[in-house]
Amino acid sequence: MWWPEGFDPGALEARYGPVIDRTDPTECFVVVHDGEPVGSVQRYLYVDNPDWQTSLAVAGTPENAAGIDLFIGVESLIGTGLGPAIIDRLVETTWLRHPEIETIVVNVSPHNRRSWRRAIVHADYKSTEKCTRGGR
């Protein structure tokens, strides 16, 4: 597991309760494929997450960036092109919803080479994990 988070009700409430209560501006979405929930994706602005913004500044990530985190929870759908399609859709809507940002960062676990290769590179984004306005 990339993120060391618990899955017990208390840990889930601590992590996602503020998003559901709208006290955290992170946007969370359920990925639905063929009418079934198969994963999740979230979008957030770095300005709303200053600790994360600071930790990625060393990589040259601008302050006015957005981040995307994606999880596909149905193993049979991994490697089918669903990940790149989700990323494309969220990148497209992020540019429209947040015209002030100049970069979108898709965070990929360094241990998940398949996700890196298939979801990022296959979707024709730069392997630096960053997508800049006006280009990939």
C-alpha positions, 0 to 999 in steps of 0.5 A: 500500500502506497499511503499508510492509511487505515481502513477502519471506520475511524480512519476513513472518517478522519480522512474523508469526513472533512471532504464529505462535510465540505470543510476540505476543498478536495473533490472526490469522485467514484469511478463508475464503469458499466454501471458499477463502482470500480475505483476512485479519483480525487482532485485538489489544489496545492494551494489548499494543501501547503504541506504537500505543496512544500514537499513537491516544490523541490521537484519544480512544481509551481505553487498554482498546481492541481493534483490528481490521485487515482485508484482502480479497485477491480483488478480485471480493469487494470491495463484496459485503458481505463486509467488513461481515460480517467486521467484525460477526463479529469485533466480536461475538467480541471483546466475548465474548473480551475483556469488559474492553475498551470500544472496538473500533477498525477501522483503515482507510487514509485513502486507501481511501474505498471501504473506509471507506464500504462496510465501516465505515459500511455495517456501521452503525458510527460514522464515527469508526472506533470502536465502543463497548460497548453501541452502534455 
